[in-house]
Amino acid sequence: MIARPFAIHDERNTDVAAREALLDACFGGNRNARTCQRLRDGQTPAQGLAFSAFHQGRLVGTIRLWDVDAGGRQALVLGPLAVDASVRALGIGAALMAHAIATAKTLRHGAIILLGDAPYYSRFGFTTEKVERLALPGPFERHRLLGLELRPGALQGAFGPIVPSRVAAADPAAGIDAPIAHAA
């Protein structure tokens, strides 16, 4: 097996500044005004589901999943996924996606929802099929709302708004104090 030129770790509090800079570089200064941000405002990521990717000692990728109620069904919403433009050819985004999905399965979550480009996310099994009757808390392009059932039937009958389902964090900008243990 060939070693990857990057490593994925549980997100740590010390990653916060670099993660925020990466998100600004990838999504611009108005990134906090986006619709999916409404699901993250005042929340902490789902336990064990926030990861950072490092290349040559530098944070170059991030992914987080968040607990939501998806029209009456417990699910996760993925985002943001961001990778530094200078290292995108290394496959970091795909590795972060595979790691996040595998960890969510291990932690027995039923489904993941995201707002993104179907051509990219379809290779991980995301489709519009299971989320057709769901809505986000703000404007969004319907064809970009995608879902993946980790457990068959996890989104069956889901209808209505997608809303946060965790208790608000005391300081959501503070990040995570220590890595959260999870099965690999």
VENFENHU-V168186 format. One record per residue. N is the residue number from 1. RES is the residue in one letter. OMEGA is omega in degrees with one decimal (none if undefined). Layout:
n:N res:RES omega:OMEGA
n:N res:RES omega:OMEGA
This chain:
n:1 res:M omega:-179.9
n:2 res:I omega:178.7
n:3 res:A omega:176.4
n:4 res:R omega:179.1
n:5 res:P omega:179.1
n:6 res:F omega:178.8
n:7 res:A omega:176.5
n:8 res:I omega:-179.2
n:9 res:H omega:168.5
n:10 res:D omega:178.9
n:11 res:E omega:178.5
n:12 res:R omega:177.8
n:13 res:N omega:-179.4
n:14 res:T omega:178.5
n:15 res:D omega:-168.9
n:16 res:V omega:-176.4
n:17 res:A omega:179.9
n:18 res:A omega:178.1
n:19 res:R omega:-179.7
n:20 res:E omega:177.8
n:21 res:A omega:178.4
n:22 res:L omega:179.3
n:23 res:L omega:176.7
n:24 res:D omega:-179.8
n:25 res:A omega:-177.3
n:26 res:C omega:-171.3
n:27 res:F omega:177.9
n:28 res:G omega:-176.5
n:29 res:G omega:-178.9
n:30 res:N omega:-175.0
n:31 res:R omega:-179.2
n:32 res:N omega:177.8
n:33 res:A omega:-177.0
n:34 res:R omega:-176.8
n:35 res:T omega:-177.2
n:36 res:C omega:177.1
n:37 res:Q omega:178.7
n:38 res:R omega:178.6
n:39 res:L omega:-177.6
n:40 res:R omega:-177.3
n:41 res:D omega:176.3
n:42 res:G omega:-177.2
n:43 res:Q omega:169.9
n:44 res:T omega:178.0
n:45 res:P omega:175.7
n:46 res:A omega:-176.3
n:47 res:Q omega:177.8
n:48 res:G omega:-173.9
n:49 res:L omega:173.4
n:50 res:A omega:-172.2
n:51 res:F omega:176.5
n:52 res:S omega:175.6
n:53 res:A omega:-178.7
n:54 res:F omega:175.5
n:55 res:H omega:-179.1
n:56 res:Q omega:176.1
n:57 res:G omega:-176.5
n:58 res:R omega:176.5
n:59 res:L omega:-177.4
n:60 res:V omega:-179.9
n:61 res:G omega:178.8
n:62 res:T omega:173.4
n:63 res:I omega:177.4
n:64 res:R omega:173.0
n:65 res:L omega:-172.5
n:66 res:W omega:177.2
n:67 res:D omega:176.8
n:68 res:V omega:167.0
n:69 res:D omega:-177.7
n:70 res:A omega:179.1
n:71 res:G omega:177.9
n:72 res:G omega:178.5
n:73 res:R omega:175.6
n:74 res:Q omega:-179.1
n:75 res:A omega:173.9
n:76 res:L omega:169.7
n:77 res:V omega:-176.6
n:78 res:L omega:172.8
n:79 res:G omega:-7.7
n:80 res:P omega:168.2
n:81 res:L omega:180.0
n:82 res:A omega:177.2
n:83 res:V omega:177.5
n:84 res:D omega:-176.6
n:85 res:A omega:-176.4
n:86 res:S omega:-177.2
n:87 res:V omega:-177.2
n:88 res:R omega:-178.9
n:89 res:A omega:-177.9
n:90 res:L omega:-179.6
n:91 res:G omega:-177.6
n:92 res:I omega:180.0
n:93 res:G omega:179.2
n:94 res:A omega:179.4
n:95 res:A omega:176.6
n:96 res:L omega:178.5
n:97 res:M omega:-178.5
n:98 res:A omega:179.7
n:99 res:H omega:-179.3
n:100 res:A omega:180.0
n:101 res:I omega:-179.9
n:102 res:A omega:179.4
n:103 res:T omega:178.0
n:104 res:A omega:176.4
n:105 res:K omega:-179.7
n:106 res:T omega:179.8
n:107 res:L omega:174.2
n:108 res:R omega:173.1
n:109 res:H omega:-174.7
n:110 res:G omega:-174.2
n:111 res:A omega:175.2
n:112 res:I omega:178.5
n:113 res:I omega:175.5
n:114 res:L omega:173.7
n:115 res:L omega:-175.5
n:116 res:G omega:-177.3
n:117 res:D omega:-178.7
n:118 res:A omega:-179.9
n:119 res:P omega:178.7
n:120 res:Y omega:-171.8
n:121 res:Y omega:179.3
n:122 res:S omega:179.3
n:123 res:R omega:176.1
n:124 res:F omega:177.7
n:125 res:G omega:-179.7
n:126 res:F omega:178.1
n:127 res:T omega:175.1
n:128 res:T omega:-171.2
n:129 res:E omega:-172.7
n:130 res:K omega:-175.4
n:131 res:V omega:-175.6
n:132 res:E omega:-175.3
n:133 res:R omega:179.0
n:134 res:L omega:179.5
n:135 res:A omega:176.6
n:136 res:L omega:-177.3
n:137 res:P omega:-179.8
n:138 res:G omega:-178.4
n:139 res:P omega:176.6
n:140 res:F omega:177.4
n:141 res:E omega:-173.9
n:142 res:R omega:-176.9
n:143 res:H omega:179.5
n:144 res:R omega:177.3
n:145 res:L omega:-172.3
n:146 res:L omega:178.8
n:147 res:G omega:177.1
n:148 res:L omega:174.2
n:149 res:E omega:175.2
n:150 res:L omega:176.5
n:151 res:R omega:-179.2
n:152 res:P omega:177.7
n:153 res:G omega:-176.5
n:154 res:A omega:178.8
n:155 res:L omega:-179.8
n:156 res:Q omega:178.4
n:157 res:G omega:179.3
n:158 res:A omega:-176.9
n:159 res:F omega:175.2
n:160 res:G omega:-174.3
n:161 res:P omega:170.5
n:162 res:I omega:-176.7
n:163 res:V omega:176.7
n:164 res:P omega:179.9
n:165 res:S omega:177.8
n:166 res:R omega:176.5
n:167 res:V omega:-178.7
n:168 res:A omega:177.5
n:169 res:A omega:177.2
n:170 res:A omega:179.8
n:171 res:D omega:-175.1
n:172 res:P omega:179.8
n:173 res:A omega:-175.3
n:174 res:A omega:180.0
n:175 res:G omega:-175.2
n:176 res:I omega:-175.5
n:177 res:D omega:-177.3
n:178 res:A omega:177.9
n:179 res:P omega:178.7
n:180 res:I omega:-176.6
n:181 res:A omega:175.2
n:182 res:H omega:177.9
n:183 res:A omega:-179.4
n:184 res:A omega:none
